[in-house]
Amino acid sequence: MKKVMVLGVGVVFVFLAIIFFVVPGPSIIFAMAALVCFSIYYPTARKYLRKLQKIFTKACHKLDGIK
């Protein structure tokens, strides 16, 4: 039951990300939230979440001027 609920929330986040991709809004936040939900049960989603975290870490360091 818990797995179904977590995956259902992940699917809702995916739909919200798609909607906010077309309409201006925080689509990347919903996409990341969906990856977090899916990464609980799927290792492939965990791999993509780690890649995305590394990309955002590099981008934040670049914006802050940290090497």
PLY file of the C-alpha trace (Angstrom):
ply
format ascii 1.0
element vertex 67
property float x
property float y
property float z
element edge 66
property int vertex1
property int vertex2
end_header
0.00 0.00 0.00
2.81 2.40 0.88
4.59 1.68 -2.41
1.45 2.43 -4.40
0.94 5.73 -2.59
4.56 6.85 -3.07
4.51 5.94 -6.75
1.12 7.65 -7.14
2.51 10.85 -5.69
5.48 10.50 -8.07
3.13 10.23 -11.03
1.24 13.32 -9.87
4.54 15.20 -9.68
5.40 14.08 -13.22
2.07 15.39 -14.51
2.59 18.68 -12.67
6.08 18.98 -14.15
4.68 18.46 -17.64
1.93 21.02 -17.06
4.39 23.57 -15.69
6.76 22.89 -18.57
4.09 24.25 -20.92
2.74 26.90 -18.54
5.37 29.04 -16.78
6.07 27.56 -13.38
8.44 25.48 -11.26
8.61 22.40 -13.50
12.12 21.40 -12.44
11.09 21.27 -8.79
8.23 18.89 -9.56
10.48 16.77 -11.77
13.01 16.48 -8.95
10.25 15.60 -6.48
9.08 12.86 -8.83
12.62 11.49 -9.05
12.83 11.47 -5.25
9.59 9.48 -5.04
10.68 7.02 -7.72
14.20 6.64 -6.33
12.85 5.05 -3.17
11.97 1.88 -5.10
13.88 2.09 -8.42
17.71 2.18 -8.62
17.64 3.71 -12.10
15.75 6.74 -10.80
18.28 6.97 -7.96
21.08 7.09 -10.53
19.40 9.95 -12.42
18.70 11.79 -9.16
22.40 11.63 -8.23
23.35 12.96 -11.69
20.88 15.80 -11.33
22.19 16.61 -7.84
25.75 16.80 -9.17
24.66 19.08 -12.00
22.85 21.41 -9.61
25.77 21.40 -7.18
28.16 22.43 -9.96
25.75 25.12 -11.13
25.38 26.53 -7.61
29.14 26.56 -7.09
29.58 28.31 -10.42
26.98 30.95 -9.53
28.53 31.48 -6.10
32.05 31.66 -7.50
33.24 28.62 -5.53
35.66 26.21 -7.16
0 1
1 2
2 3
3 4
4 5
5 6
6 7
7 8
8 9
9 10
10 11
11 12
12 13
13 14
14 15
15 16
16 17
17 18
18 19
19 20
20 21
21 22
22 23
23 24
24 25
25 26
26 27
27 28
28 29
29 30
30 31
31 32
32 33
33 34
34 35
35 36
36 37
37 38
38 39
39 40
40 41
41 42
42 43
43 44
44 45
45 46
46 47
47 48
48 49
49 50
50 51
51 52
52 53
53 54
54 55
55 56
56 57
57 58
58 59
59 60
60 61
61 62
62 63
63 64
64 65
65 66
